[in-house]
Amino acid sequence: MSSLFLAPVRENPWPTIAVASLNLIVAVSLVGVSLLLGITISIVAWVHALVDRKSAPVRNRVARRRLA
């Protein structure tokens, strides 16, 4: 009797497809968030290096004037 009761559940693939598509959506969202975070960190590091590079020669020029 129990095998007849569970037979429609085994033949219906929609719940499994729904869970699989939900897993796919979550996975794609996590990949997108990680890519966005990686790009943001890269841009912040690049801007920090750019600002640091421009201010370094000014400090060196001031140090040279004091020594001369």
N, C-alpha and C positions, 0 to 999 in steps of 0.2 A: 504494500500500500504506500509506503513512504517513497518508493522509487517512482510511482506514478505522480505523487505530489510534487516531487522535485524535477520532473521531466520538463515542464514548461520553463523552469528557471535555467536549465542547461541549454535549452534551445534558443533563448532570447539573448542575443549578443549586445543589445543596446546599453545595458548598464556597464558592461566591460568597455565598450567603445567610449562611453561618457567619461569613465574614470581615466582611460588612456588619453583622451583629448584634454582633460583637465591637467593631467601630469605634463603633457606637452606644453600647455599654456604656461604652467608654472615654471617649467624648465626654460622656455624661451624668455619669459620675464626675468628670471634670475640672470640669464646670460646677458640680456640687455642692460640690466642694472649694473652688472659687473663691468661691462664695456664702457658704460657711461661714467662710472666711477674711475676706471683706469684712464680714460681720456681727460677727465677733470683733473686728476692728480698730475698727469703729464703736463697739462697746460699751466697749472699752478707752479710746477717745478720749472718749466721753461720761462715763465714770467719772472720767477724769483732769480733764476740764473741771469736773465737779461738785465734786471735791475741791478744785480750785484756786479755784473761786468761793467756797466756804465759808471758806477760810482767808484770802482777800484782805481782807475787811472787818476781821478781827481785827488784821491788820498795820496797817491804816489807823487803827484806833482807838488802837493803841499809839503810832503816830507822832503823832497829834493830842494825846495826853496829854503827850508829851514837849515838844511845841511850846508848849502852854498853860501 
